[in-house]
Amino acid sequence: QIFYVYRGQRLFSKDFEKLKQNINGFVSMNTFLSTTTQSSVALIYSGNGEGRPLFESVLFEIEIEQPYSTEPFTDICPVSFFKNEHEVLFTIGCIFRINSIYDLTSTIWIINLSLVTYNDKDVGDAELHINGDFIKAEKCFMDVQQIALATSPCNYHILVLFYESMALLQIEKNNYTIALELLSKVLDIALDYSFESNIIIRTYSNLGLVYRKILNFDRACENYELALNIITQSNTLPKL
């Protein structure tokens, strides 16, 4: 099951050239990434080539394969001030494969990306990886938590995005005990409120990762097996 989201923006020409030279490579984002399910909305923000030669007008077309995507994202339309923008928010540090770049018009480029999946074993070789600032990232995550808790009733999808993002940040900082606590909260919410299977698969996989890092291989295997069981029960298996 593949669906698409879009993001329009003016991109520095030098950054655009780096992307063109890295087809089939990977790029990661150092901030929350706001996208929309409506390409017509995204095109409003891309411009029409008026920033040349300093900027290029681009439309990011992002493919998401469920339930095999590994990065946290959520539909925030219910709590957005701009509901007609149909906004989907990706967490800090999401990694995308650069599939292709081609011209939509003489002034606008299409950059086709796909969110990384369990099959992207060479993702660690990303040349365009951008390291985030941990302090700034934590502040952003706290803002997301406040949005979720301030919503009535509580928006558990955004709360899960907060816990999951904070857990990934703690993994980067080698704070594995805190990461396990946060991932356990994600799993509790996902199971209690019957979240879609891709979130549960991703959480079991991340739990397996943390247990592997602390050399608890029995618990790591247990969580990986739970993730695999859900995958094998779905209609389509990931391509190997």
N, CA, C and O of each residue as an XYZ file, in Angstrom:
960
protein
N       0.847     -1.186      0.000
C       0.000      0.000      0.000
C       0.886      1.241      0.000
O       1.595      1.503      0.972
N       0.846      2.000     -1.085
C       1.677      3.192     -1.233
C       0.773      4.414     -1.355
O      -0.190      4.409     -2.121
N       1.088      5.455     -0.600
C       0.400      6.718     -0.807
C       1.433      7.831     -0.870
O       2.601      7.627     -0.539
N       0.994      9.007     -1.296
C       1.916     10.103     -1.582
C       1.559     11.340     -0.765
O       0.389     11.633     -0.522
N       2.597     12.052     -0.351
C       2.431     13.387      0.215
C       3.381     14.318     -0.531
O       4.292     13.867     -1.225
N       3.155     15.627     -0.379
C       3.882     16.597     -1.196
C       4.349     17.777     -0.340
O       3.737     18.128      0.669
N       5.453     18.369     -0.783
C       5.955     19.580     -0.138
C       6.536     20.491     -1.216
O       7.411     20.083     -1.979
N       6.050     21.708     -1.270
C       6.583     22.679     -2.211
C       7.457     23.688     -1.490
O       7.107     24.155     -0.406
N       8.590     24.025     -2.084
C       9.454     25.039     -1.489
C      10.468     25.534     -2.512
O      10.672     24.926     -3.562
N      11.096     26.655     -2.172
C      12.227     27.140     -2.960
C      13.492     26.626     -2.302
O      13.727     26.862     -1.117
N      14.301     25.925     -3.071
C      15.489     25.258     -2.561
C      16.728     25.972     -3.089
O      16.798     26.324     -4.266
N      17.716     26.186     -2.196
C      18.973     26.781     -2.651
C      19.519     25.977     -3.830
O      19.520     24.746     -3.803
N      19.976     26.673     -4.854
C      20.463     26.003     -6.065
C      21.595     25.027     -5.761
O      21.670     23.958     -6.367
N      22.478     25.386     -4.824
C      23.596     24.492     -4.500
C      23.096     23.211     -3.835
O      23.653     22.137     -4.061
N      22.034     23.320     -3.008
C      21.464     22.125     -2.388
C      20.729     21.276     -3.425
O      20.756     20.046     -3.369
N      20.076     21.946     -4.367
C      19.391     21.236     -5.439
C      20.388     20.422     -6.271
O      20.107     19.282     -6.639
N      21.539     21.003     -6.562
C      22.561     20.297     -7.339
C      23.089     19.083     -6.580
O      23.375     18.049     -7.184
N      23.221     19.203     -5.258
C      23.668     18.058     -4.455
C      22.677     16.908     -4.563
O      23.073     15.747     -4.666
N      21.383     17.233     -4.538
C      20.366     16.196     -4.670
C      20.442     15.536     -6.043
O      20.327     14.315     -6.154
N      20.637     16.342     -7.091
C      20.714     15.804     -8.452
C      21.895     14.852     -8.604
O      21.832     13.890     -9.369
N      22.965     15.124     -7.876
C      24.163     14.290     -7.973
C      24.093     13.064     -7.060
O      25.024     12.260     -7.025
N      22.991     12.924     -6.325
C      22.895     11.839     -5.350
C      21.671     10.956     -5.596
O      21.094     10.419     -4.650
N      21.270     10.804     -6.871
C      20.135      9.943     -7.203
C      20.413      8.523     -6.703
O      21.512      7.995     -6.876
N      19.404      7.919     -6.084
C      19.477      6.595     -5.443
C      20.223      6.634     -4.111
O      20.393      5.603     -3.460
N      20.667      7.820     -3.710
C      21.245      7.982     -2.385
C      20.164      8.384     -1.395
O      18.972      8.258     -1.674
N      20.593      8.867     -0.236
C      19.648      9.190      0.827
C      19.852     10.615      1.312
O      20.948     11.169      1.235
N      18.776     11.190      1.809
C      18.832     12.512      2.417
C      18.012     12.471      3.700
O      16.944     11.859      3.736
N      18.504     13.117      4.752
C      17.750     13.187      6.000
C      17.473     14.641      6.340
O      18.199     15.540      5.916
N      16.411     14.863      7.113
C      15.966     16.207      7.449
C      16.317     16.535      8.898
O      16.193     15.681      9.776
N      16.755     17.770      9.150
C      17.149     18.163     10.502
C      16.069     18.981     11.198
O      16.354     19.707     12.151
N      14.830     18.867     10.724
C      13.727     19.579     11.355
C      12.447     18.795     11.100
O      12.438     17.867     10.291
N      11.367     19.160     11.785
C      10.079     18.581     11.444
C       9.756     18.947     10.000
O      10.013     20.071      9.568
N       9.197     18.005      9.260
C       8.905     18.219      7.849
C       7.396     18.233      7.646
O       6.716     17.228      7.857
N       6.885     19.386      7.235
C       5.455     19.537      6.991
C       5.154     19.240      5.530
O       5.781     19.806      4.634
N       4.191     18.349      5.290
C       3.794     17.991      3.931
C       2.270     18.032      3.838
O       1.582     18.272      4.830
N       1.759     17.798      2.648
C       0.316     17.772      2.435
C      -0.036     16.622      1.498
O       0.782     16.197      0.682
N      -1.243     16.134      1.625
C      -1.706     15.086      0.714
C      -2.181     15.673     -0.613
O      -2.514     14.930     -1.537
N      -2.214     17.003     -0.712
C      -2.722     17.677     -1.906
C      -1.575     18.343     -2.665
O      -0.981     19.300     -2.166
N      -1.257     17.851     -3.862
C      -0.158     18.437     -4.636
C      -0.456     19.882     -5.020
O       0.458     20.701     -5.122
N      -1.731     20.197     -5.234
C      -2.098     21.566     -5.613
C      -1.790     22.551     -4.494
O      -1.418     23.696     -4.753
N      -1.946     22.101     -3.239
C      -1.611     22.953     -2.095
C      -0.101     23.150     -2.022
O       0.372     24.264     -1.796
N       0.655     22.067     -2.213
C       2.113     22.150     -2.129
C       2.688     23.078     -3.194
O       3.656     23.795     -2.940
N       2.093     23.065     -4.383
C       2.607     23.892     -5.478
C       2.529     25.383     -5.160
O       3.293     26.178     -5.708
N       1.616     25.759     -4.284
C       1.500     27.165     -3.895
C       2.798     27.653     -3.259
O       3.170     28.819     -3.392
N       3.490     26.732     -2.557
C       4.689     27.101     -1.808
C       5.976     26.903     -2.601
O       7.051     27.284     -2.136
N       5.884     26.320     -3.780
C       7.102     26.018     -4.533
C       7.639     27.228     -5.287
O       8.813     27.261     -5.655
N       6.788     28.220     -5.515
C       7.205     29.332     -6.358
C       7.130     28.924     -7.821
O       6.678     27.829     -8.154
N       7.580     29.822     -8.685
C       7.489     29.562    -10.122
C       8.777     29.966    -10.833
O       8.760     30.525    -11.929
N       9.905     29.659    -10.163
C      11.195     29.948    -10.769
C      11.673     31.368    -10.599
O      12.712     31.746    -11.140
N      10.916     32.173     -9.842
C      11.280     33.583     -9.726
C      12.524     33.809     -8.867
O      13.072     34.911     -8.849
N      12.978     32.761     -8.150
C      14.161     32.921     -7.299
C      15.471     32.615     -7.992
O      16.532     32.737     -7.380
N      15.424     32.221     -9.257
C      16.661     31.892     -9.973
C      17.540     33.126    -10.141
O      17.026     34.233    -10.305
N      18.864     32.948    -10.101
C      19.619     31.684    -10.039
C      19.930     31.208     -8.622
O      20.549     30.158     -8.452
N      19.509     31.966     -7.598
C      19.856     31.589     -6.230
C      19.023     30.402     -5.743
O      19.520     29.552     -5.004
N      17.753     30.349     -6.160
C      16.845     29.288     -5.719
C      16.254     28.558     -6.919
O      16.161     29.102     -8.019
N      15.853     27.298     -6.675
C      15.063     26.542     -7.631
C      13.705     26.237     -6.993
O      13.623     25.938     -5.801
N      12.663     26.315     -7.783
C      11.323     25.966     -7.310
C      11.140     24.458     -7.447
O      11.282     23.907     -8.539
N      10.823     23.788     -6.329
C      10.726     22.329     -6.362
C       9.435     21.859     -5.700
O       8.889     22.517     -4.814
N       8.969     20.711     -6.154
C       7.852     20.010     -5.532
C       8.361     18.638     -5.116
O       8.651     17.794     -5.965
N       8.470     18.414     -3.807
C       8.844     17.095     -3.313
C       7.619     16.183     -3.381
O       6.556     16.503     -2.849
N       7.790     15.056     -4.040
C       6.754     14.033     -4.120
C       7.270     12.830     -3.329
O       8.219     12.167     -3.749
N       6.646     12.552     -2.190
C       7.174     11.559     -1.256
C       6.290     10.320     -1.244
O       5.096     10.398     -0.956
N       6.892      9.175     -1.559
C       6.182      7.894     -1.525
C       6.318      7.272     -0.136
O       7.405      7.243      0.439
N       5.208      6.780      0.389
C       5.217      6.105      1.685
C       4.612      4.725      1.501
O       3.462      4.587      1.084
N       5.393      3.715      1.813
C       4.923      2.331      1.700
C       4.561      1.827      3.086
O       5.428      1.684      3.948
N       3.292      1.561      3.294
C       2.862      1.035      4.584
C       2.624     -0.467      4.467
O       2.202     -0.919      3.402
N       2.874     -1.265      5.510
C       3.289     -0.825      6.846
C       4.793     -0.881      7.059
O       5.240     -1.061      8.192
N       5.595     -0.730      5.992
C       7.018     -1.022      6.101
C       7.898      0.208      6.259
O       9.120      0.075      6.306
N       7.316      1.407      6.342
C       8.127      2.594      6.577
C       8.645      2.566      8.005
O       7.962      2.089      8.911
N       9.858      3.080      8.205
C      10.498      3.004      9.516
C      10.469      4.322     10.263
O      10.891      4.378     11.418
N       9.985      5.376      9.643
C      10.052      6.698     10.247
C       8.686      7.143     10.765
O       7.666      6.865     10.134
N       8.657      7.837     11.916
C       7.384      8.294     12.462
C       6.833      9.528     11.756
O       7.555     10.494     11.511
N       5.550      9.480     11.436
C       4.845     10.622     10.867
C       3.390     10.507     11.278
O       2.936      9.432     11.672
N       2.650     11.619     11.188
C       1.247     11.569     11.580
C       0.449     12.631     10.844
O       0.981     13.666     10.444
N      -0.822     12.360     10.675
C      -1.756     13.310     10.081
C      -2.198     14.274     11.180
O      -2.851     13.861     12.138
N      -1.846     15.563     11.050
C      -2.204     16.530     12.090
C      -3.350     17.430     11.651
O      -3.604     18.461     12.274
N      -4.033     17.053     10.596
C      -5.151     17.863     10.106
C      -6.181     18.165     11.201
O      -6.681     19.288     11.266
N      -6.518     17.180     12.074
C      -7.543     17.463     13.092
C      -7.184     18.583     14.058
O      -8.077     19.201     14.638
N      -5.873     18.862     14.246
C      -5.486     19.902     15.204
C      -4.812     21.081     14.521
O      -4.327     21.991     15.195
N      -4.774     21.079     13.196
C      -4.118     22.155     12.463
C      -5.045     23.358     12.338
O      -6.263     23.210     12.243
N      -4.449     24.561     12.338
C      -5.230     25.769     12.108
C      -5.657     25.875     10.643
O      -6.602     26.593     10.316
N      -4.953     25.152      9.760
C      -5.226     25.236      8.326
C      -5.673     23.859      7.837
O      -4.916     23.145      7.179
N      -6.911     23.500      8.167
C      -7.400     22.155      7.875
C      -7.468     21.872      6.385
O      -7.382     20.716      5.972
N      -7.623     22.920      5.565
C      -7.708     22.697      4.119
C      -6.361     22.343      3.505
O      -6.288     22.017      2.321
N      -5.284     22.404      4.306
C      -3.965     22.048      3.783
C      -3.668     20.557      3.948
O      -2.674     20.070      3.408
N      -4.514     19.817      4.687
C      -4.376     18.359      4.810
C      -2.941     17.981      5.184
O      -2.273     17.240      4.463
N      -2.486     18.498      6.314
C      -1.070     18.417      6.667
C      -0.692     17.073      7.287
O      -1.400     16.543      8.143
N       0.444     16.535      6.831
C       1.067     15.348      7.407
C       2.453     15.763      7.880
O       3.227     16.339      7.117
N       2.767     15.466      9.152
C       4.006     15.936      9.764
C       4.960     14.770      9.992
O       4.584     13.752     10.573
N       6.215     14.930      9.522
C       7.267     13.941      9.749
C       8.172     14.430     10.868
O       8.384     15.631     11.030
N       8.701     13.491     11.636
C       9.565     13.855     12.744
C      10.947     14.295     12.265
O      11.310     14.094     11.106
N      11.703     14.895     13.169
C      13.074     15.305     12.878
C      13.923     14.078     12.545
O      13.795     13.031     13.180
N      14.793     14.222     11.539
C      15.738     13.162     11.207
C      15.214     12.095     10.275
O      15.897     11.096     10.048
N      14.007     12.273      9.718
C      13.490     11.282      8.774
C      14.438     11.144      7.580
O      15.032     12.122      7.126
N      14.566      9.925      7.087
C      15.482      9.634      5.984
C      14.687      9.198      4.763
O      13.759      8.395      4.860
N      15.067      9.745      3.611
C      14.376      9.467      2.359
C      15.378      9.033      1.297
O      16.511      9.513      1.259
N      14.943      8.122      0.439
C      15.732      7.757     -0.739
C      15.375      8.718     -1.873
O      14.200      9.011     -2.093
N      16.386      9.206     -2.590
C      16.170     10.095     -3.732
C      16.003      9.223     -4.975
O      16.973      8.641     -5.461
N      14.783      9.132     -5.485
C      14.501      8.239     -6.612
C      14.769      8.894     -7.962
O      15.407      8.300     -8.831
N      14.284     10.109     -8.135
C      14.439     10.774     -9.430
C      14.179     12.262     -9.288
O      13.530     12.708     -8.342
N      14.695     13.021    -10.242
C      14.456     14.462    -10.322
C      14.192     14.793    -11.786
O      14.990     14.454    -12.659
N      13.077     15.452    -12.048
C      12.745     15.803    -13.428
C      11.919     17.086    -13.425
O      11.401     17.495    -12.386
N      11.802     17.711    -14.577
C      11.108     18.992    -14.639
C       9.612     18.794    -14.864
O       9.185     18.067    -15.761
N       8.831     19.466    -14.016
C       7.377     19.486    -14.171
C       6.994     20.507    -15.235
O       6.170     20.246    -16.112
N       7.621     21.683    -15.132
C       7.478     22.738    -16.139
C       8.875     23.306    -16.370
O       9.857     22.777    -15.849
N       8.964     24.355    -17.131
C      10.267     24.974    -17.380
C      10.803     25.686    -16.143
O      11.966     26.090    -16.116
N       9.956     25.843    -15.108
C      10.383     26.591    -13.917
C      10.246     25.810    -12.614
O      10.687     26.285    -11.568
N       9.641     24.618    -12.655
C       9.405     23.840    -11.433
C       9.934     22.417    -11.617
O       9.677     21.770    -12.632
N      10.679     21.945    -10.614
C      11.230     20.592    -10.632
C      10.424     19.676     -9.712
O       9.923     20.105     -8.672
N      10.308     18.410    -10.111
C       9.759     17.367     -9.243
C      10.931     16.587     -8.653
O      11.798     16.115     -9.389
N      10.958     16.450     -7.325
C      11.951     15.603     -6.663
C      11.187     14.452     -6.020
O      10.486     14.639     -5.026
N      11.329     13.267     -6.595
C      10.614     12.096     -6.087
C      11.455     11.400     -5.021
O      12.578     10.967     -5.282
N      10.898     11.300     -3.821
C      11.557     10.652     -2.692
C      10.702      9.491     -2.210
O       9.501      9.445     -2.477
N      11.312      8.563     -1.510
C      10.539      7.527     -0.822
C      11.045      7.418      0.608
O      12.250      7.416      0.859
N      10.110      7.326      1.533
C      10.459      7.167      2.941
C      11.131      5.814      3.121
O      10.671      4.814      2.570
N      12.220      5.776      3.890
C      12.972      4.528      4.032
C      12.081      3.429      4.595
O      11.174      3.688      5.386
N      12.357      2.190      4.170
C      11.625      1.024      4.637
C      12.611      0.035      5.238
O      13.818      0.277      5.259
N      12.087     -1.074      5.722
C      12.937     -2.107      6.308
C      13.898     -2.702      5.278
O      14.865     -3.366      5.652
N      13.643     -2.474      3.985
C      14.488     -3.050      2.939
C      15.729     -2.219      2.653
O      16.648     -2.705      1.995
N      15.782     -0.978      3.129
C      16.880     -0.074      2.792
C      18.067     -0.317      3.722
O      18.340      0.482      4.618
N      18.764     -1.422      3.500
C      19.851     -1.813      4.396
C      21.091     -0.942      4.227
O      21.952     -0.912      5.107
N      21.192     -0.227      3.092
C      22.367      0.609      2.864
C      22.117      2.063      3.241
O      22.853      2.956      2.822
N      21.071      2.295      4.037
C      20.717      3.666      4.379
C      21.815      4.363      5.167
O      21.898      5.591      5.156
N      22.658      3.599      5.850
C      23.736      4.197      6.627
C      24.776      4.892      5.779
O      25.611      5.629      6.303
N      24.739      4.668      4.469
C      25.716      5.280      3.580
C      25.267      6.639      3.058
O      25.865      7.174      2.124
N      24.219      7.199      3.653
C      23.678      8.466      3.163
C      24.746      9.552      3.138
O      25.390      9.823      4.151
N      24.928     10.173      1.973
C      25.923     11.236      1.842
C      25.368     12.581      2.282
O      26.130     13.475      2.653
N      24.042     12.736      2.244
C      23.432     14.022      2.551
C      22.784     14.004      3.925
O      21.773     14.669      4.151
N      23.367     13.243      4.839
C      22.838     13.187      6.197
C      23.088     14.513      6.904
O      24.185     15.067      6.838
N      22.060     15.014      7.579
C      22.166     16.285      8.293
C      21.985     16.013      9.773
O      20.926     15.539     10.184
N      22.994     16.301     10.585
C      22.903     16.063     12.020
C      22.084     17.150     12.692
O      22.298     18.340     12.459
N      21.142     16.730     13.528
C      20.310     17.693     14.225
C      20.947     18.178     15.512
O      21.876     17.557     16.026
N      20.449     19.281     16.027
C      20.870     19.828     17.307
C      19.978     19.208     18.377
O      18.768     19.432     18.372
N      20.565     18.419     19.309
C      19.766     17.687     20.279
C      18.918     18.614     21.148
O      17.756     18.312     21.422
N      19.486     19.734     21.579
C      18.747     20.637     22.466
C      17.548     21.237     21.737
O      16.442     21.277     22.275
N      17.776     21.705     20.502
C      16.679     22.272     19.725
C      15.636     21.206     19.412
O      14.435     21.475     19.431
N      16.105     19.993     19.124
C      15.177     18.910     18.804
C      14.279     18.599     19.995
O      13.071     18.427     19.836
N      14.867     18.527     21.188
C      14.074     18.227     22.373
C      13.027     19.304     22.621
O      11.908     19.002     23.036
N      13.387     20.566     22.367
C      12.419     21.652     22.537
C      11.262     21.496     21.555
O      10.102     21.691     21.916
N      11.587     21.143     20.307
C      10.530     20.924     19.311
C       9.611     19.795     19.736
O       8.392     19.894     19.595
N      10.197     18.713     20.261
C       9.392     17.575     20.679
C       8.476     17.944     21.842
O       7.335     17.486     21.905
N       8.976     18.774     22.764
C       8.142     19.201     23.885
C       6.968     20.039     23.390
O       5.868     19.958     23.937
N       7.203     20.845     22.351
C       6.113     21.628     21.767
C       5.044     20.705     21.187
O       3.848     20.964     21.320
N       5.491     19.620     20.539
C       4.544     18.653     19.979
C       3.721     18.014     21.090
O       2.514     17.824     20.945
N       4.376     17.682     22.199
C       3.652     17.084     23.322
C       2.581     18.036     23.851
O       1.466     17.611     24.155
N       2.915     19.312     23.961
C       1.948     20.283     24.462
C       0.738     20.391     23.544
O      -0.391     20.535     24.013
N       0.976     20.320     22.223
C      -0.132     20.356     21.266
C      -1.054     19.172     21.488
O      -2.277     19.315     21.498
N      -0.452     17.988     21.668
C      -1.252     16.770     21.842
C      -2.075     16.826     23.119
O      -3.260     16.495     23.112
N      -1.449     17.245     24.220
C      -2.131     17.248     25.509
C      -3.174     18.360     25.606
O      -4.140     18.245     26.360
N      -2.976     19.439     24.839
C      -3.911     20.563     24.887
C      -5.164     20.304     24.066
O      -6.155     21.024     24.185
N      -5.113     19.268     23.230
C      -6.258     18.950     22.384
C      -7.290     18.177     23.193
O      -6.936     17.286     23.966
N      -8.541     18.508     23.020
C      -9.610     17.805     23.722
C     -10.563     17.172     22.702
O     -11.195     17.893     21.929
N     -10.681     15.815     22.685
C      -9.911     14.881     23.515
C      -8.452     14.814     23.076
O      -8.094     15.302     22.004
N      -7.621     14.209     23.907
C      -6.188     14.135     23.618
C      -5.947     13.488     22.255
O      -6.543     12.457     21.941
N      -5.074     14.092     21.447
C      -4.727     13.523     20.147
C      -3.598     12.516     20.356
O      -2.427     12.885     20.445
N      -3.970     11.243     20.432
C      -2.984     10.220     20.749
C      -2.007      9.971     19.604
O      -0.893      9.506     19.842
N      -2.404     10.272     18.363
C      -1.465     10.107     17.258
C      -0.295     11.082     17.392
O       0.856     10.718     17.152
N      -0.597     12.320     17.777
C       0.482     13.292     17.967
C       1.295     12.942     19.208
O       2.513     13.121     19.221
N       0.629     12.441     20.255
C       1.352     12.043     21.465
C       2.314     10.896     21.157
O       3.434     10.868     21.668
N       1.879      9.957     20.328
C       2.759      8.865     19.912
C       3.941      9.411     19.113
O       5.073      8.959     19.284
N       3.674     10.385     18.239
C       4.763     11.007     17.481
C       5.789     11.614     18.430
O       6.994     11.501     18.204
N       5.310     12.258     19.496
C       6.215     12.851     20.486
C       7.061     11.777     21.164
O       8.287     11.881     21.189
N       6.412     10.740     21.719
C       7.151      9.703     22.438
C       8.139      8.985     21.518
O       9.268      8.691     21.911
N       7.699      8.707     20.292
C       8.552      7.980     19.357
C       9.758      8.828     18.952
O      10.881      8.329     18.883
N       9.518     10.105     18.688
C      10.610     10.996     18.304
C      11.607     11.164     19.445
O      12.818     11.141     19.227
N      11.092     11.332     20.658
C      11.977     11.457     21.811
C      12.781     10.179     22.027
O      13.953     10.236     22.399
N      12.152      9.024     21.795
C      12.854      7.752     21.953
C      14.014      7.646     20.967
O      15.113      7.235     21.339
N      13.770      8.018     19.705
C      14.835      7.961     18.704
C      15.966      8.923     19.054
O      17.138      8.628     18.823
N      15.604     10.069     19.610
C      16.621     11.030     20.034
C      17.459     10.454     21.174
O      18.680     10.612     21.190
N      16.804      9.786     22.128
C      17.537      9.196     23.250
C      18.442      8.053     22.784
O      19.511      7.837     23.353
N      18.017      7.323     21.753
C      18.878      6.278     21.189
C      20.144      6.902     20.624
O      21.242      6.382     20.822
N      19.986      8.033     19.910
C      21.147      8.722     19.353
C      22.097      9.182     20.457
O      23.309      9.250     20.252
N      21.540      9.498     21.630
C      22.351      9.977     22.753
C      22.808      8.831     23.660
O      23.420      9.061     24.703
N      22.499      7.580     23.247
C      22.875      6.381     24.013
C      22.181      6.306     25.368
O      22.680      5.651     26.284
N      21.039      6.968     25.504
C      20.244      6.890     26.736
C      19.193      5.789     26.560
O      18.012      6.069     26.351
N      19.639      4.546     26.647
C      18.788      3.431     26.251
C      17.660      3.149     27.248
O      16.583      2.709     26.844
N      17.887      3.391     28.532
C      16.831      3.160     29.518
C      15.651      4.092     29.272
O      14.495      3.669     29.314
N      15.951      5.364     29.016
C      14.886      6.332     28.725
C      14.189      5.967     27.422
O      12.967      6.073     27.316
N      14.966      5.538     26.432
C      14.382      5.153     25.145
C      13.397      4.000     25.318
O      12.326      4.003     24.710
N      13.752      3.016     26.141
C      12.853      1.882     26.377
C      11.558      2.334     27.043
O      10.480      1.846     26.703
N      11.660      3.259     27.985
C      10.464      3.769     28.662
C       9.536      4.471     27.673
O       8.320      4.283     27.709
N      10.118      5.279     26.794
C       9.318      6.027     25.822
C       8.674      5.095     24.799
O       7.508      5.267     24.444
N       9.432      4.110     24.327
C       8.885      3.164     23.358
C       7.789      2.302     23.981
O       6.841      1.912     23.299
N       7.918      2.006     25.270
C       6.867      1.254     25.956
C       5.575      2.059     26.009
O       4.486      1.498     25.893
N       5.695      3.376     26.184
C       4.510      4.238     26.169
C       3.863      4.236     24.786
O       2.640      4.195     24.659
N       4.707      4.282     23.752
C       4.184      4.230     22.384
C       3.391      2.945     22.178
O       2.279      2.966     21.652
N       3.978      1.830     22.600
C       3.334      0.533     22.395
C       2.022      0.441     23.167
O       1.032     -0.075     22.649
N       2.011      0.937     24.398
C       0.785      0.902     25.206
C      -0.344      1.668     24.521
O      -1.468      1.176     24.431
N      -0.040      2.873     24.038
C      -1.067      3.685     23.377
C      -1.518      3.019     22.086
O      -2.713      2.944     21.800
N      -0.548      2.533     21.302
C      -0.874      1.928     20.004
C      -1.768      0.705     20.167
O      -2.686      0.493     19.374
N      -1.502     -0.100     21.194
C      -2.311     -1.299     21.418
C      -3.665     -0.955     22.041
O      -4.687     -1.530     21.667
N      -3.671     -0.020     22.990
C      -4.919      0.346     23.669
C      -5.918      0.992     22.718
O      -7.126      0.797     22.847
N      -5.403      1.767     21.758
C      -6.293      2.515     20.872
C      -6.302      1.958     19.447
O      -6.700      2.643     18.504
N      -5.858      0.704     19.306
C      -5.937     -0.016     18.022
C      -5.352      0.791     16.869
O      -6.002      0.995     15.844
N      -4.115      1.247     17.052
C      -3.428      1.986     15.995
C      -3.146      1.070     14.813
O      -3.192     -0.154     14.935
N      -2.849      1.685     13.656
C      -2.535      0.912     12.465
C      -1.281      0.069     12.703
O      -0.427      0.413     13.520
N      -1.194     -1.035     11.973
C      -0.156     -2.029     12.238
C       1.253     -1.505     12.021
O       2.184     -1.963     12.684
N       1.439     -0.534     11.090
C       2.806     -0.088     10.804
C       3.453      0.570     12.018
O       4.666      0.468     12.199
N       2.655      1.248     12.859
C       3.210      1.872     14.064
C       3.633      0.798     15.065
O       4.677      0.919     15.707
N       2.828     -0.243     15.195
C       3.151     -1.325     16.133
C       4.384     -2.086     15.651
O       5.260     -2.418     16.449
N       4.456     -2.363     14.342
C       5.629     -3.033     13.773
C       6.889     -2.214     14.040
O       7.912     -2.742     14.475
N       6.793     -0.917     13.771
C       7.944     -0.027     13.940
C       8.391      0.020     15.399
O       9.588      0.062     15.684
N       7.427      0.013     16.320
C       7.767      0.100     17.742
C       8.454     -1.171     18.219
O       9.456     -1.106     18.932
N       7.920     -2.331     17.829
C       8.590     -3.583     18.189
C      10.007     -3.624     17.610
O      10.937     -4.088     18.270
N      10.167     -3.135     16.376
C      11.490     -3.130     15.744
C      12.450     -2.212     16.489
O      13.615     -2.556     16.690
N      11.958     -1.036     16.900
C      12.809     -0.105     17.642
C      13.155     -0.649     19.028
O      14.265     -0.443     19.519
N      12.199     -1.347     19.659
C      12.497     -1.994     20.935
C      13.579     -3.056     20.746
O      14.491     -3.179     21.564
N      13.467     -3.818     19.662
C      14.492     -4.811     19.367
C      15.854     -4.175     19.178
O      16.870     -4.707     19.627
N      15.869     -3.024     18.505
C      17.126     -2.302     18.286
C      17.769     -1.900     19.607
O      18.970     -2.088     19.802
N      16.961     -1.345     20.520
C      17.512     -0.883     21.799
C      18.026     -2.063     22.619
O      19.114     -1.997     23.191
N      17.244     -3.144     22.677
C      17.697     -4.314     23.439
C      18.980     -4.897     22.843
O      19.839     -5.394     23.571
N      19.105     -4.831     21.510
C      20.334     -5.317     20.879
C      21.524     -4.446     21.277
O      22.625     -4.952     21.497
N      21.299     -3.132     21.369
C      22.383     -2.220     21.727
C      22.853     -2.427     23.168
O      24.020     -2.193     23.482
N      21.932     -2.872     24.055
C      22.337     -3.115     25.445
C      22.670     -4.598     25.667
O      22.795     -5.061     26.801
N      22.809     -5.329     24.548
C      23.261     -6.728     24.550
C      22.276     -7.684     25.210
O      22.664     -8.757     25.674
N      21.003     -7.300     25.254
C      19.967     -8.211     25.738
C      19.351     -8.873     24.505
O      18.289     -8.474     24.027
N      20.045     -9.890     24.007
C      19.681    -10.459     22.714
C      18.383    -11.261     22.762
O      17.680    -11.357     21.757
N      18.059    -11.837     23.920
C      16.799    -12.574     24.034
C      15.604    -11.637     23.848
O      14.673    -11.942     23.102
N      15.644    -10.488     24.538
C      14.542     -9.529     24.400
C      14.530     -8.913     23.004
O      13.467     -8.617     22.458
N      15.718     -8.721     22.432
C      15.789     -8.183     21.069
C      15.097     -9.133     20.098
O      14.270     -8.706     19.291
N      15.431    -10.416     20.174
C      14.814    -11.411     19.285
C      13.308    -11.486     19.510
O      12.537    -11.624     18.560
N      12.898    -11.395     20.765
C      11.468    -11.450     21.094
C      10.699    -10.333     20.395
O       9.631    -10.567     19.829
N      11.243     -9.123     20.435
C      10.554     -7.986     19.816
C      10.622     -8.037     18.293
O       9.657     -7.688     17.614
N      11.764     -8.473     17.755
C      11.855     -8.620     16.303
C      10.858     -9.666     15.801
O      10.261     -9.494     14.738
N      10.679    -10.740     16.556
C       9.731    -11.784     16.162
C       8.293    -11.269     16.207
O       7.479    -11.618     15.352
N       7.981    -10.439     17.206
C       6.641     -9.857     17.279
C       6.368     -8.972     16.065
O       5.273     -8.993     15.501
N       7.384     -8.191     15.668
C       7.234     -7.354     14.473
C       7.058     -8.216     13.232
O       6.207     -7.936     12.387
N       7.871     -9.269     13.125
C       7.806    -10.143     11.955
C       6.461    -10.858     11.867
O       5.930    -11.047     10.773
N       5.913    -11.253     13.003
C       4.615    -11.935     13.003
C       3.519    -11.050     12.420
O       2.663    -11.519     11.670
N       3.552     -9.763     12.771
C       2.537     -8.845     12.245
C       2.730     -8.651     10.746
O       1.760     -8.605      9.990
N       3.998     -8.536     10.317
C       4.279     -8.356      8.891
C       3.786     -9.555      8.087
O       3.157     -9.388      7.043
N       4.070    -10.764      8.571
C       3.703    -11.967      7.818
C       2.197    -12.199      7.806
O       1.688    -12.916      6.944
N       1.481    -11.600      8.754
C       0.027    -11.736      8.775
C      -0.670    -10.735      7.860
O      -1.872    -10.840      7.619
N       0.100     -9.750      7.344
C      -0.494     -8.753      6.455
C      -0.609     -9.322      5.048
O      -0.073    -10.391      4.753
N      -1.308     -8.601      4.191
C      -1.596     -9.108      2.846
C      -0.379     -9.152      1.949
O      -0.284    -10.012      1.073
N       0.573     -8.216      2.159
C       1.730     -8.108      1.275
C       3.003     -8.134      2.089
O       3.148     -7.373      3.046
N       3.920     -8.997      1.719
C       5.214     -9.057      2.387
C       6.163     -8.046      1.773
O       6.057     -7.754      0.582
N       7.098     -7.498      2.562
C       8.080     -6.577      1.984
C       8.972     -7.300      0.998
O       9.277     -8.479      1.178
N       9.395     -6.596     -0.050
C      10.290     -7.191     -1.043
C      11.676     -7.347     -0.447
O      12.165     -6.457      0.249
N      12.313     -8.486     -0.723
C      13.647     -8.758     -0.195
C      14.691     -8.498     -1.254
O      15.884     -8.671     -1.001
